[in-house]
Amino acid sequence: MIEKYLSIQDVIAIGVLIGVAIKLIQFYYFDKKNKHRRKK
């Protein structure tokens, strides 16, 4: 069965993964956007 609560380690791991994923997406999006603008 699914546990009612996550361990502190699970919460930290999930938080770090989400934070890294968001930064990678933002960096890739803005970098791609800037490259397109520079080409024009």
C-alpha positions as CSV (number, residue, x, y, z in Angstrom):
1,M,0.0,0.0,0.0
2,I,1.0,3.6,-0.5
3,E,2.6,5.2,2.6
4,K,0.7,8.1,4.1
5,Y,3.9,10.2,4.4
6,L,7.2,10.5,2.7
7,S,10.5,10.2,4.5
8,I,12.6,13.4,4.8
9,Q,15.1,11.9,2.4
10,D,12.4,11.3,-0.2
11,V,11.1,14.9,0.2
12,I,14.6,16.3,-0.2
13,A,15.3,14.1,-3.2
14,I,12.1,15.1,-5.0
15,G,12.6,18.8,-4.2
16,V,16.2,18.7,-5.7
17,L,15.0,16.8,-8.8
18,I,12.2,19.3,-9.4
19,G,14.5,22.2,-8.8
20,V,17.1,20.9,-11.2
21,A,14.5,20.0,-13.8
22,I,13.0,23.5,-13.7
23,K,16.4,25.2,-14.0
24,L,17.4,22.9,-17.0
25,I,14.1,23.6,-18.8
26,Q,14.4,27.4,-18.2
27,F,18.0,27.4,-19.3
28,Y,17.3,25.4,-22.4
29,Y,14.2,27.5,-23.3
30,F,15.9,30.9,-22.9
31,D,19.1,29.7,-24.5
32,K,17.2,28.4,-27.6
33,K,15.1,31.6,-27.6
34,N,18.2,33.8,-27.5
35,K,19.9,31.8,-30.3
36,H,16.9,32.3,-32.6
37,R,16.8,36.0,-31.9
38,R,20.6,36.4,-32.6
39,K,20.3,34.5,-35.9
40,K,17.7,37.1,-37.0
